[in-house]
Amino acid sequence: MDELHQFSTAMLAVVFAAVMLVAGQLYIERASSRGHTAQPDVRALSTAVPPRSFAARFGDLSADRSEMLERPQL
């Protein structure tokens, strides 16, 4: 009787996987046919303000960071 339960569970998993594959395929086909004619709106980024450098954001990386190792990290 235990083998019957295992077999039915395995078959249920196989059927569920098959249904999910078919549903995913239909969703992808529908989404691609609906959005195929629309062109994406691409805009250039404004370069009026230069980006801040990495060092300006996070400090000089060559500085001694041993004090960070002494404090516990939370």
Steps between C-alpha positions, in 0.01 A plus 500: 500500500792732571627458142162613368520823699854567381403432139194725519708780654763464229235506227342810655841672494552402134154629400557824691836554328346434158216744565746766615713452187199533270368803688840667489536438129154642429574804717828569320338466158213730597729761654735500203217535247340783695816703557676429171378814321587745779845657491671555835537863607873553546618834632855623542620579848568862576872575525457852636624397846811282500467189717679496832807287512523178697752654740269795567221262598690245703820676603857427414548123463868518585429618856558265792178313575622299798253675731218341301634155584502576874133599517236224485306491175122500544 
